[in-house]
Amino acid sequence: MNHPQSLFWSTRRYVRITSRRDDGYVEFDFSVGDSDLTVELIMNDTMFEHFCRINEVQTLDADESGIERSRERWRFEG
């Protein structure tokens, strides 16, 4: 019996930094399995580094995901 391969990899975790603030906080997008489905989070720099280490994240830039293009569409369409 053939079982279809899952298209969702729960072990893959991604971070895309959107801003490093002057007050020591990091704003970032975090995703699990699909780098285009994200939640926006903010943590101080120490917590952020710990969070990334624990989750073994892959850091993305804007060119490695469709996130920024998708956000731009939402801003100007409608």
C-alpha positions in Angstrom: 0.0 0.0 0.0 1.4 3.4 -1.0 1.2 6.2 1.6 1.4 9.7 0.3 4.4 11.7 1.6 3.4 14.5 4.0 3.9 18.0 2.6 4.2 19.4 6.1 7.5 18.9 8.0 6.9 19.7 11.7 10.6 19.4 12.4 11.5 22.3 10.1 11.3 25.7 11.8 12.1 29.0 10.3 12.8 32.5 11.6 12.8 35.7 9.5 14.0 38.8 11.4 11.9 41.8 10.5 13.4 44.4 12.9 16.1 44.7 15.6 15.0 47.5 17.8 17.2 50.0 19.7 15.7 48.9 23.0 17.2 45.4 22.6 14.1 43.6 21.2 13.9 41.5 18.0 10.8 41.4 15.9 10.5 38.3 13.8 8.3 35.9 11.9 8.3 32.3 13.1 7.0 29.3 11.2 6.9 25.5 11.5 6.8 23.3 8.4 5.9 26.0 5.9 8.0 29.2 5.7 5.1 31.1 4.2 2.7 30.5 7.2 4.0 32.6 10.0 3.3 34.2 13.4 4.8 37.5 14.3 6.7 37.5 17.6 8.9 39.8 19.6 11.5 38.9 22.2 14.5 40.5 23.8 17.8 39.6 22.2 18.8 37.0 24.8 15.4 35.2 24.7 15.5 35.3 20.9 18.9 33.6 20.7 17.7 31.0 23.2 14.5 30.5 21.3 16.4 30.0 18.0 18.8 27.5 19.6 16.1 25.4 21.2 14.0 25.3 18.0 17.0 24.7 15.8 15.6 27.3 13.3 16.7 28.0 9.8 17.1 31.8 9.4 15.5 33.1 6.2 15.9 36.4 4.4 13.2 38.2 2.4 14.3 36.5 -0.8 13.9 33.0 0.6 10.2 33.2 1.2 7.1 34.8 -0.3 6.2 36.5 2.9 7.2 40.1 2.0 5.6 39.8 -1.5 2.4 38.5 0.1 2.3 41.3 2.7 2.8 43.9 -0.1 -0.2 42.4 -1.9 -2.4 42.8 1.2 -1.4 46.4 1.6 -2.2 47.5 -1.9 -5.0 45.3 -3.0 -8.6 45.5 -2.0 
